């Protein structure tokens, strides 16, 4: 049986299952975990601010510069994510357009074949043989090769 951090991680992963959404005790535990997370974040923020006050001006400037770098990196990451989503949207639109064009071509070809079949002189019994039918279609499409 798993113990320690592994056991805790496994038990917390169980809270993300579909079962968790319908179980009140799981929802209560999730709410408690969220509150604990918020409190820990606030506590760490206060500790960070206190530590920054203890630093001299030069060290504070370095911390501020480092925080700006982190913020810029987060903004770059967000911008890259937005760009990736836009590229994904454009790619899906392009794929949809290609698929629509392919369907359009197939429909056009099918309509030409159907029109050719409708125009087949069914009075002539010789046309019902597959070999003659294909030759008829080839003649309609303007190909000068006979199938024997």
JOVEN-V600772 format. One record per helix or strand. SS is the DSSP state (helix for helix, strand for strand). FROM is the first residue (numbers start at 1). TO is the last residue. If there is no record, write none. Layout:
SS_FROM_TO + SS_FROM_TO
//
This chain:
helix_5_16 + helix_18_22 + helix_24_54 + helix_57_119 + helix_125_128 + helix_130_140
//
